[in-house]
């Protein structure tokens, strides 16, 4: 009896952790707050990433209320393995695009394809397993820092947890805490700053290492220097592993090196191209860029990067 109970307990705890990590993703997208209407088709097939994760929006229409469309006729292709950014005025629907991809909501018109498969036709589980998100605000659990990062991948080794934290520029900070990785965080634990929270979220994502990575204002609370270092680490991982990544960003300096930048306005893609192409266009992007450029003079590192472009 004793011999049996050990593995059963172990399985029980793995099951609880698994459930918790699923809940985690749902919390991230505030699923509990919305009337969830997404349904699976009968006998859905798992998503097969046969082309390395190409994402295609075809005439997508969506609104949270029927009388107020957010995405009106959105078409765009995010090539597999590329770094892509979505920019545009506040409230234009950038985060909504990520929620549609995760199927927190379904499109009301048009289609979204991943590697040629309509995301409505594949199993929800396989879709969501393929996606990792750093959302605008990451919930932390009342658990240790180690656990909070490990939600990314519950079977990760302690070394992997630390490696992910290093790449997210939070390892040194954690190591200096009296209890290190055993420090409790969350509502009843250590108060941590918005920037530290974001870096924990990035650690979690790097540990999960999904084929599709979404960053929703993921570094907005970091200072310029830390933001650049975290971005450089993320960029080198994305390049090395050829992951498809989608960045929603206000600060254009975090995304100016993207392979493609989509500029959203009034529910459609108003402009698209690389940073130099969009500047050349002298449209909305060029306007946003010059509005932000005012602060560039204080940022020699960025100027150097731009010169190398
Ligand atoms: P920001 O840059 O300010 O983060 P965004 O471009 O990411 O904005 P979204 O968060 O996608 O914008 O929201 C698009 C619009 O939909 C906004 O006007 C927002 O107020 C509205 N909206 C977002 N979530 C909901 C919701 N759950 N119910 C109703 N309206 C919503």
Boltz pocket constraint, residues with backbone or C-beta under 6 A from the ligand:
constraints:
  - pocket:
      binder: B
      contacts: [[A, 34], [A, 64], [A, 65], [A, 70], [A, 88], [A, 89], [A, 90], [A, 91], [A, 92], [A, 93], [A, 94], [A, 95], [A, 96], [A, 97]]
      max_distance: 6.0
